[in-house]
Amino acid sequence: MIAVVVLIAAFVGFTQVYTNILWYDQLGYLRVFVTQNLTVIGLFIVSALIVAGLMFLSLWLAYRSRPKQGAAQATDTMRKYQQALDPVRKIVMIAVPLIFGLFAASTIATQWQTVALFFNQEPFGQTDPQFNMDLSFYVFTLPFLRLVLGFLVTALLLAGVAGLLMHYVYGGIRLHERGIDSTRAARVQLGSIAAAFLALQAVNFWLDRYSTLTSNSGKWTGALYTDVEAVIPTKGILAIAALLVAILFVVAGFIGRWKLPLIGAAMLVVVAVVAGGLYPWAIQRFQVTPTEQALEKEYIQRNINMTRQAYGLDDTEVMPYDATTQTEQGALREDTETTSNIRLLDPNVVSSAFAQLQQFRPYYQFPDMLNVDRYEIDGEVQDTVISTRELNPDQIDGWYNQAVVYTHGYGVVAAYGSQVQADGKPEFMQAGIPSTGEISDSYEPRIYFGENSPQYSIVGGSEEDEPLELDRPQTNDDAAGDAKTTFAGNGGPGVGNWFNRLSYSIKFQSTDMLLSDAVRPESQILYDRDPRERVEKVAPYLTVDGNPYPAIVDDKVVWIVDAYTTATSYPYSTPSVLQDATQDTQTAQGAAASLPPERVNYIRNSVKATVNAYDGSVELYAWDDQDPVLKSWQKVFPETIKPYSDMSADLMSHVRYPEDMFKVQRELLNRYHVTEANSFYASDDVWSVPNDPTQQNRDVAQPPYYLSMRMPGEDKANFSLTTSFIPQQNESGNTRNVMYGYLSANADAGTGEDGVKSEDYGKLRLLELPRSSVVPGPGQAQNVFNSDTDVSTELNLLRQGASEVINGNLLTLPAGGGMLYVQPVYVQSSGDAAYPTLRRVLVGFGENVGFAPTLEEALDEVFGGDSGATTANGAGVSEAEAREAQGEEGAEGGATGNEEDGASPSPSPTETGAAPQPRSSSLQEALDNANTAMQEADEARRDGNWAEYGEAQERLQQALNEAMEQDGATE
C-alpha cells in the first residue's frame, strides 16, 4: 500500500516537471528551464555533499581514532550510550550528515542567481572611490564570497559538533573531577576544525572592509569617515589576528597545550569588541559628531554621485524655471504643440464608458485602468487611450464553456486622448466587432493571451474538425448566431495524445479534460497567459513592470512589457524597497500590479519584452545592451535575448518609458536632486511626490502621467512621462503645497527606422522652480478648483437628478511661462448601465480658474478671454448634446453600445461649426442667486436656525431650476 502511494506521488510530481518541460519547449525557452534547474540541482547536490561529507568525515575520524581501552574506562552512562549507538552506528553516521546536508543545501539552492552571476560576471569598467575595485566585485563577487563563507562556517560548525559528540561517546574526550582529558587524535581533529573556523573568520573580517561600502549603518549609505579611518583598518588587523590564532590552534592540537591559543582567542574577542566597536564609537562620538559636516562631506558626495549613477539619474538635465502665476492674453500662443495634445480622457475613469459602448456581450470586459499610447493618424501622432476587449471568466459557467467555447477576447478598442464626441462620449479611432478604425482594419483581433484570460483553454484542431470556439458575436442585423473559429497558431503544448492529456488532467485536477471528446488529436492547451507571468517565467532573473500595455504592431496585437535588472550591493548607493517606491493611486486600487518588496540599490530598464496576444510567443530585446548585469545574464542564458536592432520601426514607435522605474527614480529625486554635499547634509531642500488630490484618501502618491508635450527648451513635442514635486510634507500637514520641481522623461523611442531608437529616449529633464515659488502644487490647485464659487455652483447643476460628478486626473503642464493645470470633469447618471461622459474642463493657472464645456473656452476664461492656444478638434463637448445624452441615459439606464458607437463617431462641435455660446446675463444672475442661497443656508445651519435654513434651501432650489432653464435657453 505504501509503495502504491509513493508511486502515485512520484508520478504526480513527474507530471508537474513534464508539463513544465512541454510549456518551455513549445515557447522556445526550454534552455532557460534546463539551465535554471540544473544550476539549482547542481548547487543542491554539491552543497549537500560538502556538508554531509564534512560531517561524515568528522564522525568517521572520531570513531576510528577512539581509544582501544575506552570501553573499559567508560562510565556506566557512556557504556549505555555506546551500546545503544553501536547497532545503528553506520546508519546514523550516514543518515544524520545526509539530513543536515539536505537542510543546508535547500538554503543554498535558492541562491542560484548569486552563483550564476559570479561565474558569468561582466566588468562594469568603473571603480569604487575607496578601494579602486571594479564595481563588479561588489555586485557579483562579494555576494558570492559572503554566501560561500556563511555556508562553510555552517558546515564546519556542524562537523565540529558531530566530531565532538562522537569523541565524547567513545572516550576520546572524558570529563572528570580534575578537568578534561582528551586523546591526541581528538585534539588534532578539533583543533584543526577550530583553526579552519578562525581562518574563515579572518576572511570574514577582511571582506567586512569591502562591505562597509554598501553598509546602511550610518546616516548615509557607504563607508563614512569613521568607517574609513577606524573600521576598515581595524578589520584588517582583526583578519591578521584571527589567522595567527588559527595557527596557534593547529599547533596546540599536536602538542596538547591549549593555554596559548585560548588566550589568543580571548584576546581576539576583546580586540574585536574594543577595536571593532568601542574605538569606532569613540571616533564617531568625539571626533566626527562635533564637526560632522566637514568630515563627512567627501563621503556624502560619494553617496550622492554613486546613488545617482545606480538609478540612472546622473544625466538628468536640470533647468531653472521661474514660473509665473500671472496671466495675460495670448500667453499660450507658443505652446501649440502642448495645448493641442492635452489629454481629456482619463484612463482610470472611462473604463465603464468603453464597457457600455464597446463590450457588446456580458462575457467580455475591459480592465479598470486603460492604457495610454500614441498612434500616427493622418500624418499626426495622437495620444490614445487603448485597451483590449478580453473575456470575463466570471460570467462563464461549466467546464465545457470555460475551457472549450469561450477561449479568447476580441479586438482592440482605442479612443483619441485629446478629443471626445459632442455629447462627451469617447471619440473612438478603433472599435466595433469586427474591429475597424483608423489604426488598422486588417490586424489579427483575437486575444488569447491577456491580463484576464481563463486559467486554461483547449483549442486547435485539424481542418476537418468542427469549430468549437466562439469567435465573436455577429453584429449585423441579418446575421444569426455567433461566429465560430478554430485556433490556428502554435500557442501551447499539444494534448492530443493520451499521456499529455493525463498529465494536464493531473496538473489542473480536471477529469473533464481526460474524458471530454472536445480534446482532439490536434488540440493544444493554453495556460499561464498573463503577459507579466509569461515574461517572468522565461526570464526569472528579471523584475517585471506592473503595467503591461497592448499595442497594434505590424498588424498584430502584442503586449509590451518592461523588465528590469537590479542589484543589491552597488557601493555607496542608497537602497530602495521597490514595493514602497512604486506605490501610488493605481497600485492602491489594484489597477496596476505592485512590484515585489525587494530591496535594491541599482536598477536598469534593460529588457523590453513583447507577448503576442494571439499565440503567446514571447520575445526579449536587450534594450540597455551596455548594462553589465544584463550582459552577465546573457552569458548564463545565451541566445534567449535579441538585440534591440531586431525591433521593427512600428514596435519601436510604441515603446515608452517604464512607469515603475520612473516612480523609483522620482522617489530618489526627492533628496538626490541636490548634488552638493553641504546642502544635502543640511536637508534644506527635500521634496515630496504630491499625494493624489483627486482621491478621497489622499495619503497615496499621485501617479505619473503620460502626455505629449513640449518641455521648455525643447524643439518639439515628445511623448513623455511626467510628475510634480512639492516641498517635503510634515505630519501636521501645514507644509506649503507649492511647486518646487517638474520631471519629464522622454518616452519617444521611435525614429521611423527598424532597429534604431531615438537618442533622446529616456532623457530626464527636471524643471526647478525658485524656492520662493508661489505656484500652486497639485493639492493646492485642486483646492482652488473646489473652492471656486462659480465652479461649485455649476457642479451642483450637473449633480441634478442624482447624477454623480467625477473629477478626472489632474494634469500638470509647463506652459505660458508657468504651470498649467487641466482636469476633465465627468458626469455619470444614475442607473445600472450608466457610465461617465465628459461634461466640463477645469483649467487653472496660478489662482485663476476656467470651467467650461470645451478646453478652448476654459483656457480663454483663464487668460483674459484669449489664451492664444490651439486645441484639438473635439476638445470638449456641445453642452446641449451632452445634456440631452445625459438625460436619455438617466431615463433609460444608460446606453448598451452598438457597432456604430465605435465605427461612426459623432462630429465634434468644431466640425459641425457649432461655436460655443457665451453665458447669458440671466443665467449668470441665476447662478449668483444660487450661490447666495447656498452661503445663507450654510450660515443658518451653523447657527442652528432651521427655519431660515429651510427657506434658503427653497431659494436655492428655485435658483437652480431657473439656471437650468436659462442654460437651456442659451444653447
QUISULCOR-V929025 format. One line per field, one symbol per residue. ss: DSSP state (h for helix, s for strand, l for the rest). A space follows every 10 residues. Layout:
# QUISULCOR-V929025
ss = ???
This chain:
# QUISULCOR-V929025
ss = lhhhhhhhhh hhhhhhhhhh hhhhhhhllh hhhhhhhhhh hhhhhhhhhh hhhhhhhhhh hhhhlllllh hhhllhhhhh hhhhhhllhh hhhhhhhhhh hhhhhhhhhl lhhhhhhhhl llllllslll lllshhhhhh hhhhhhhhhh hhhhhhhhhh hhhhhhhhhl llssssllss sslhhhhhhh hhhhhhhhhh hhhhhhhhhh hhhhllllll llllhhhhhh hhhhhhhhhh hhhhhhhhhh hhhhhlllhh hhhhhhhhhh hhhhhhhhhh hhhhhhhhhh hhhhhhhhhh hhhhhhhhhh llllllssss lllsllllll llhhhhhhhl llllllllll hhhhhhhhll lllsslllll ssssssslls ssssssssls slhhhlllhh hhhhhlllss lsssssssss lllllsssss sllllsslll lllslsslll lllllssssl llllllllss ssslllllll lsssslllll llsslllhhh hhhhhhhlll hhhhhlllll lllsssslll hhhhhhhhll llssllllss sssllsssss ssssssslll lllllsshhh hlllhhhhll llllllllss lsssssssss sslllllsss sslllllhhh hhhhhhllll lsshhhllhh hhllllllhh hhhhhhhhhh hhllllhhhh hhllllssll slllllllll slllsssssl lllllllsss ssssssslll lllllllsss ssssssllll llllllllll lllsssssll lllllslhhh hhhhhhhlhh hhhhhhhhlh hhlsssssss sssssllsss ssssssssll llllllssss sssssllsss sslshhhhhh hhllllllll lllllsllhh hhhhhhhhhh hhllllllhh hhhlllllhh hhllllllll hhhhhhhhhh hhhhhhhhhh hhhllhhhhh hhhhhhhhhh hhhhhhhhhl l
